[in-house]
Amino acid sequence: MNSTQSEVSGAKYLHKKVYILTSKDSFSASEALAYFLQQHKVAEVIGEKTGGAANPVDHFIVQNQYLLLVPSGKVSSLVNQKNWNHVGVIPDQEVKAKDALKVAHIKLLKNILATGTKTELTSSEIENLIQKLKSNS
């Protein structure tokens, strides 16, 4: 079944921080998600510049020995009429892919402290966790 619900019950998380982690190995659909959420200011991208595979292609095998790739469309953002083809998605914060999760984790914890978001942890426990994450470089 290909459909979406017109109404979704439950809590909405429209104003929560969203971080998308990328690497040089991120391609195609993962790039689309990162690019469009970044362009619409819904998410912050952390990591490495992605591979740069935006536009769809059709695949044809010629004489059982050649693979012919023919462009079959162009993807573009409504925000800027551009895409990430051949350039990749440029992260808002460029770090090595292996460090992206830790960087996002620290940013989220700092945001919890800055906004006073209620959690099971005390402020000092959060600060200690931030220091622990920073020291595990």
C-alpha positions, 0 to 999 in steps of 0.5 A: 500500500502506497499512501500516507495518512491525512492525520497522524495521532500522537505527539508532534516533534516539529521543533526538535533538533534533527542532525543528519550524519553523512560521509563520503560514502553517502549517495543517492536517497540518503543525500536527497534526505540530507539535502532537502531537510538541510535546504528547508532548515529542518535538519543540520548536516554533520560529517563529510561531503557526500558522493554527489549522486543526485540525478536518476539514470536508466541502465542499459546493457549493450551487446552483453558487455557494456553498461550504458547509463542515460540520464532520465531526470533531474532533481532540484530543490524548491528552495534554490532550484539546485541539487547536489549532483557532482558536488555532494551535500556540503555539511553544516559542520564538516568533520570526519565521518567517524566523529560525526555521531560524537559531535552530534551527541555533544551538540544535542546535550549542549542544546538540552542545557541551553534550553532547559529541556527536562530529562532524567539526567541532572545538569551536572550529569549532562555536563560530565557526559559532554566532558567524557565525550570530548575527552574520548577523541 
